[in-house]
Amino acid sequence: MSIAENVAEVRARIEAAAKGRRVLLVAASKMNGADRVREAVAAGVDACGENRVQELVEKNAAHAYDGAPLHFIGHLQKNKIKYLVGVADLIESVDSPGLLTLIDRRAEKLGLVQDVLLEVNIGREEAKSGLLREDVDACAAFAASLAHVRVRGLMAIPPAAASEAETRAYFASMRELFVDIAAKKYDNTSMDFLSMGMSGDFEAAIEEGANMVRVGSAIFGARDYSRPAGRQA
Ligand SMILES: *Cc1c(COP(=O)(O)O)cnc(C)c1O
């Protein structure tokens, strides 16, 4: 199956799960080279999501993302912020007031407003980034004081080991949090996007309220970690 065929099939599955709601498809393109990313863009994905700053910078220089918004979806490090602000249309993985402050400063310097999502560690996993559920509200409230950051919603990745039922419960819990924070109407915050669901669970995520899904292997095929990025078959 070609990337275009895969995108069409994923779209059809999204539509069936969304029952008339609009759901944005983000192609998670890690380890896929610029040519393959271009194919996904040509097939009409709504955005490209990149995990690693270096890959993002290289593929962006190769114009891989031209024609589609670019999201950063990987672990966010303070020293990499300068490569992302004003380059990524949406930084999906912000998980502390400290990162918000640094993004705000950089955005102010560039004279722009950076859109971000707050990442939630919904499964409370030790090794995973993301805010704990109970800390999200304070982080959104803090963002209200920053003129150059706009919080556009929430992102989460449930634990990989969770059962289908547990994963659904995590998605539902995210949806509740999303609605709660939207109701607070903080300045500089608009709860537009609930980003959750990947190749293995995007239909469940949509049924539980996601309006943005990040799909990698169902579009690009299985990732081969033994080969360098750009050399995927
Ligand atoms: C890789 C990745 C995805 C997509 O994963 P697949 O299982 O290949 O669909 C989604 N979100 C994030 C943050 C990722 O790193």
The ligand as a MOL file (V3000), in Angstrom:
LIG
                    3D

  0  0  0     0  0            999 V3000
M  V30 BEGIN CTAB
M  V30 COUNTS 15 15 0 0 0
M  V30 BEGIN ATOM
M  V30 1 C 5.3450 8.0350 17.0850 0
M  V30 2 C 4.2910 8.8700 17.7360 0
M  V30 3 C 2.9530 8.7930 17.3470 0
M  V30 4 C 2.4590 7.8260 16.2940 0
M  V30 5 O 2.6480 6.5090 16.7030 0
M  V30 6 P 2.0990 5.2990 15.7840 0
M  V30 7 O 1.8210 4.2210 16.7820 0
M  V30 8 O 3.1830 4.9570 14.8420 0
M  V30 9 O 0.8730 5.7790 15.1160 0
M  V30 10 C 2.0460 9.6390 17.9560 0
M  V30 11 N 2.4130 10.5080 18.9050 0
M  V30 12 C 3.6760 10.6030 19.3300 0
M  V30 13 C 4.0070 11.6000 20.3780 0
M  V30 14 C 4.6430 9.7900 18.7580 0
M  V30 15 O 5.8940 9.8800 19.1980 0
M  V30 END ATOM
M  V30 BEGIN BOND
M  V30 1 1 1 2
M  V30 2 1 2 3
M  V30 3 2 2 14
M  V30 4 1 3 4
M  V30 5 2 3 10
M  V30 6 1 4 5
M  V30 7 1 5 6
M  V30 8 2 6 7
M  V30 9 1 6 8
M  V30 10 1 6 9
M  V30 11 1 10 11
M  V30 12 2 11 12
M  V30 13 1 12 13
M  V30 14 1 12 14
M  V30 15 1 14 15
M  V30 END BOND
M  V30 END CTAB
M  END
